Amino acid sequence: MLTKEPGRKYNALEQCRAVLLVWSERKSKKEVCRELKVSGSLLSYWQEKAMEGLIAALTPREGREVAEKGPALSVSVKRLLEKKAGEQEGQQRAQARMAGMARRVAPSSPPAVTTEG
């Protein structure tokens, strides 16, 4: 596996390999972190970025047919995918609420100006 030198940064391919080792359940998260000498939070960050990339790449564009079934995923990948999908739905709901609030709050005419005499 890869060894971390002081100040070493892992390129995208190395990060992908680390994430896939965990997702394919070939190695535990702890083992990968120990071998690469990286923190668990950094590996989690790599997993989040990888999942975002997968979702972006697999999100259908207009005019494309969506496949009914995809390949079987490991439990950890399914959990990450469900988590990310839930986050995106939550963001969409929050944006819709904010848009609705903005429409309700926006004044239809400017407020009247009063002067005290």
Protein Blocks (a to p, Z undefined) as FASTA:
>chain_A
ZZddehiacdfklmmmmmmmmmnomacfklmmmmnopafklmmmmmmmmmmmmmmmmpcc
ehiacdfbdcdddfklmmmmmmmmmmmmmmmmmmmmmmmmmmmmpcfbdcdddddZZ
